Amino acid sequence: MSDWFLLGFIVLSLTAGAVAWWRPQAGALLLVLALPAYQVRGSIFHLPTTLLEGMLLLAVAGAVLHWWSGRSPWPRIPSTWLVFAGLWLGVGVVGVLAAPDHWQALGLWRAYFLEPLLTIPLWWSVASSEVWRIRLLNLVAVQLVVIGSIAVLQRLGWVWSPSPWIEESPARVTSWFAYPNAAALYVAPLTAYLFGAAIRLRERISVVHSSLWITAALFGFFTCFLVYSRGALFALGVGIVLTSFWAAHRKRWWTVIALVIVVGLLLPATRQVVTKVLTKQDTSTDVRSVLWQGTWRVVRAEPISGAGLGGFPVAYQKYKLPQHIEFLQYPHNALLNVWTELGILGVVASCIGVFGLGVALFRGLRRRDPWAVPALIAWSVLLIHGMIDVPYFKNDLAVLAVLLAALTVCAPTGENKNVVRH
């Protein structure tokens, strides 16, 4: 197995580097396809690594060689965002120093901070061109269709789905991910972005593109349904409501949305789920409630430094409530995630980043930039879902967050020029 991993690692990483050297935008698109490859793990010279890591580093190196040799101009990235990237790296270092296991924390810092931030120039080269943005969304759309198709086949029993989730009631599938929530966390923001882009850019794209994006969004929504992620479904529901404000026939949209809500609440099954969640009779809701109480005890004990990167499970064992026996790697809440992993500096840095994204979105909406709408919807879905899950501290999700940030901040043009939103 290790020999096969080494061979695949070398071949695919060199391929990513060669493609990025030929054209950085193409390397970025290949990297999007490679995001699920974080699940293919092995070691190089006794150092643990993933297939995604090799392809990411070689893609970045190939793109840098491309720009350094003068084959095309370097992406013009605003200095404020480079400063924030440096701040985020520094906050991650603080998390490493505060961690109980520095070696493990260094690996997490590499996967969640260093490597995602190295991809900024790649994403900027795509985000600065409307042509490449559309190509990126086409690729993401195909990816969501594949993910959704696998989920459907698993639910039908035609493709193997891992235990114990497929045996739960209702049954939960995983698509090509290791567990259900991993699929929902990856799919939900991309589904929202595609749906918002299809509605807002309907007059600027072809019918083929809009049809593909809408179809993919439906597959994404259906994937969240099949993995039974209520957080993702609720977040996407909010995203649909937000999208309706830019739809061609708003009153019709709002009428349909109101009818769906009323019918949903009238259905006994839906009403039962809502009642259980609100009264904490639902197992998942009860587990999170107890988890957050225990996590708040961790925060109160270490408000400045937190538990350090990767230190939450150790700290939680000390401060958890007696009735909580389930082992969880993270507190399943964006704010508590950041606070326990990175301390108060991480919370401050996150607030700065969210504020900067908000300013970029506000300016885009004020200028009637159609690309600001899908970005607003995607971030809304990500943050709402992040209230009850882990939206960043995962290999693919960290890179995805950087990609969404580039699509939000960088204003595209019809030409292949780099334009900066000041």
SVG drawing of the C-alpha trace seen along z (x, -y; Angstrom):
<svg xmlns="http://www.w3.org/2000/svg" viewBox="-51 -51 64 54">
<polyline fill="none" stroke="black" stroke-width="0.4" points="0.0,0.0 2.8,-2.4 4.5,-1.7 1.2,-2.5 0.8,-5.6 4.3,-6.8 3.8,-6.2 0.5,-8.0 1.8,-10.8 4.7,-11.4 2.8,-11.1 -0.2,-13.2 1.8,-15.8 4.2,-16.3 1.1,-16.4 -0.4,-19.2 2.9,-21.1 3.3,-20.7 -0.3,-21.9 0.1,-24.9 3.4,-25.8 1.7,-25.6 -1.2,-27.7 -1.8,-28.6 -5.6,-28.8 -5.7,-25.3 -3.6,-24.2 -6.1,-25.8 -9.0,-23.9 -7.1,-20.7 -6.6,-21.5 -10.4,-21.8 -10.8,-18.3 -8.1,-17.1 -9.6,-18.5 -11.2,-15.2 -7.7,-13.6 -6.9,-14.6 -8.5,-11.2 -5.7,-9.4 -3.0,-9.3 0.5,-7.9 4.0,-8.9 7.0,-10.3 10.4,-9.8 8.4,-8.7 6.5,-12.0 2.7,-11.7 1.2,-13.4 -1.8,-13.3 -2.2,-13.2 -3.9,-16.6 -0.8,-18.1 1.5,-16.9 -0.6,-18.1 -1.2,-21.5 2.5,-22.2 3.5,-21.2 0.7,-23.2 1.8,-26.3 5.4,-25.7 4.5,-25.3 2.5,-28.5 5.3,-30.4 7.8,-29.2 5.3,-30.3 5.0,-33.8 8.6,-34.1 9.7,-33.3 7.5,-36.1 5.1,-34.0 2.2,-36.0 1.9,-38.8 1.8,-38.0 -1.7,-38.2 -2.2,-41.6 -3.3,-40.7 -4.3,-43.6 -1.7,-44.2 -4.3,-44.3 -5.2,-40.6 -1.5,-39.6 -1.2,-41.2 -4.2,-39.3 -2.7,-36.1 0.4,-36.8 -1.7,-37.5 -3.6,-34.2 -0.4,-32.3 0.9,-34.0 -2.2,-33.1 -1.8,-29.5 1.8,-29.5 0.4,-30.7 -2.0,-27.7 0.9,-25.4 2.8,-26.8 -0.2,-26.4 -0.9,-22.9 -0.2,-19.9 1.4,-18.0 3.5,-20.4 4.4,-17.9 0.8,-17.1 -0.1,-20.8 2.6,-21.6 1.0,-19.2 -2.4,-20.8 -0.9,-24.2 0.6,-23.1 -2.7,-21.6 -5.1,-24.3 -3.0,-27.5 0.2,-27.3 -0.9,-25.2 -4.4,-26.8 -2.8,-30.3 -0.2,-29.3 -3.0,-28.8 -4.1,-32.4 -2.2,-33.4 -3.8,-30.4 -7.3,-31.3 -6.7,-35.0 -5.6,-34.1 -9.0,-32.4 -11.1,-34.9 -9.7,-37.9 -11.1,-36.5 -14.8,-36.0 -14.0,-33.4 -12.1,-31.3 -14.7,-31.8 -17.3,-30.3 -15.0,-27.4 -14.4,-26.9 -18.2,-26.8 -18.7,-24.3 -16.1,-22.0 -17.6,-22.4 -21.1,-21.7 -19.9,-18.4 -18.2,-17.5 -21.5,-18.1 -23.4,-16.0 -20.9,-13.1 -21.1,-13.5 -24.9,-13.5 -25.0,-10.6 -22.8,-8.5 -25.1,-9.5 -28.2,-8.3 -26.6,-5.0 -25.6,-4.5 -29.1,-5.2 -30.5,-2.7 -28.0,-0.1 -26.2,0.2 -22.9,-1.3 -21.4,-0.4 -21.9,-3.0 -19.9,-2.9 -21.3,-1.9 -22.6,-2.9 -24.4,-5.7 -26.1,-3.7 -27.7,-1.6 -29.1,-4.6 -32.8,-5.7 -33.1,-7.5 -30.1,-6.0 -27.3,-8.4 -24.9,-8.1 -21.5,-9.7 -20.9,-9.8 -17.1,-9.7 -16.4,-11.2 -15.6,-9.3 -18.6,-10.4 -21.9,-12.2 -21.1,-15.7 -17.9,-15.9 -20.1,-15.7 -22.5,-18.3 -19.8,-20.8 -18.1,-20.6 -21.3,-20.6 -23.4,-23.2 -21.4,-26.4 -20.6,-25.3 -24.3,-24.5 -25.2,-28.0 -22.6,-29.7 -23.8,-27.8 -27.4,-28.5 -26.8,-32.2 -24.7,-32.6 -27.2,-30.8 -30.0,-33.2 -28.0,-36.4 -26.0,-35.9 -28.8,-34.5 -28.5,-37.4 -24.7,-37.0 -24.3,-33.3 -25.6,-30.8 -28.6,-28.6 -26.3,-25.6 -24.3,-27.1 -27.3,-28.1 -29.0,-24.8 -25.9,-22.9 -25.5,-25.1 -29.1,-24.7 -29.0,-21.0 -25.8,-20.7 -27.3,-22.8 -30.3,-20.4 -27.8,-17.5 -26.0,-19.4 -29.3,-20.0 -30.3,-16.4 -26.9,-15.3 -27.4,-17.3 -30.8,-15.6 -29.4,-12.1 -26.7,-12.6 -29.4,-14.0 -27.6,-17.2 -30.3,-19.4 -27.8,-22.2 -26.9,-22.2 -30.5,-22.0 -31.5,-24.9 -28.6,-27.0 -29.4,-26.3 -33.0,-27.2 -31.8,-30.6 -29.7,-30.8 -32.7,-30.2 -34.6,-33.0 -31.6,-35.4 -31.4,-34.4 -35.1,-35.3 -34.3,-39.0 -32.4,-39.0 -34.8,-36.7 -36.7,-37.9 -40.1,-37.3 -39.7,-37.9 -43.3,-37.7 -43.7,-34.3 -40.5,-33.1 -41.8,-34.4 -45.2,-32.8 -43.6,-29.4 -41.2,-29.7 -44.1,-30.5 -46.1,-27.5 -43.2,-25.2 -42.7,-26.3 -46.5,-26.0 -46.8,-22.6 -43.6,-21.4 -44.9,-22.4 -48.2,-20.7 -46.5,-17.4 -46.4,-15.3 -42.8,-14.0 -41.4,-17.5 -43.3,-19.0 -42.0,-16.1 -38.4,-16.9 -38.8,-20.6 -40.4,-19.9 -37.7,-17.5 -35.0,-20.0 -36.6,-22.9 -37.3,-20.8 -33.8,-19.1 -35.5,-15.7 -33.4,-15.1 -30.2,-13.2 -28.0,-15.3 -29.4,-18.5 -28.9,-17.2 -25.3,-16.1 -24.4,-19.5 -26.1,-21.3 -24.1,-19.4 -21.0,-19.7 -21.2,-23.4 -21.7,-23.7 -18.5,-21.6 -16.7,-23.6 -17.6,-26.9 -16.0,-25.5 -12.8,-25.0 -13.0,-28.5 -13.5,-30.0 -10.5,-28.0 -8.2,-29.1 -9.7,-32.2 -6.5,-33.7 -4.6,-30.7 -7.4,-28.2 -6.5,-24.5 -4.1,-24.9 -4.3,-23.3 -5.5,-19.8 -5.7,-20.2 -9.5,-20.3 -10.1,-16.5 -7.6,-16.5 -9.0,-19.6 -12.6,-18.6 -12.0,-15.3 -11.2,-17.5 -14.1,-19.9 -16.9,-18.0 -20.2,-17.5 -20.7,-14.0 -23.6,-13.1 -21.5,-13.5 -19.9,-10.2 -19.5,-10.6 -16.0,-11.4 -15.9,-14.4 -12.8,-16.0 -14.2,-19.6 -16.9,-21.6 -19.1,-21.8 -19.5,-25.6 -17.4,-28.1 -16.7,-30.5 -16.0,-27.8 -13.8,-26.0 -11.6,-29.0 -11.5,-30.0 -10.5,-26.6 -8.0,-26.0 -6.4,-29.5 -7.4,-31.4 -8.6,-35.0 -6.2,-36.1 -7.8,-33.6 -11.3,-35.0 -10.0,-38.6 -8.4,-37.6 -11.5,-35.7 -13.6,-38.8 -11.2,-40.9 -11.5,-38.5 -15.3,-38.3 -15.5,-42.1 -13.2,-42.4 -15.3,-40.0 -18.4,-41.9 -16.9,-45.1 -16.0,-43.5 -19.5,-42.1 -21.1,-45.4 -19.0,-47.3 -19.8,-44.6 -23.5,-44.8 -23.4,-48.6 -21.6,-48.5 -24.2,-46.0 -21.5,-43.4 -23.5,-40.2 -20.7,-38.1 -21.2,-39.6 -24.6,-37.9 -23.4,-34.2 -20.5,-35.1 -23.0,-36.5 -25.2,-33.5 -22.3,-31.0 -20.8,-32.8 -24.2,-33.0 -24.7,-29.3 -21.2,-28.5 -21.5,-30.7 -25.0,-29.4 -24.0,-25.8 -20.9,-26.7 -23.1,-27.5 -23.5,-23.7 -20.6,-22.1 -16.9,-22.5 -16.7,-24.8 -12.9,-25.3 -10.6,-23.0 -10.4,-20.3 -8.0,-19.9 -10.4,-20.5 -12.6,-23.0 -9.6,-25.3 -8.6,-25.4 -12.3,-25.9 -12.6,-28.9 -9.6,-30.6 -11.1,-29.9 -14.4,-31.5 -12.5,-34.5 -10.7,-35.1 -14.0,-34.8 -15.4,-37.4 -12.7,-40.0 -11.4,-39.9 -13.5,-41.7 -13.5,-39.8 -13.5,-41.2 -14.5,-39.7 -10.8,-39.7 -8.0,-37.7 -6.7,-40.7 -6.0,-41.0 -8.3,-43.6 -8.2,-44.5 -11.2,-45.7 -9.8,-48.5"/>
</svg>
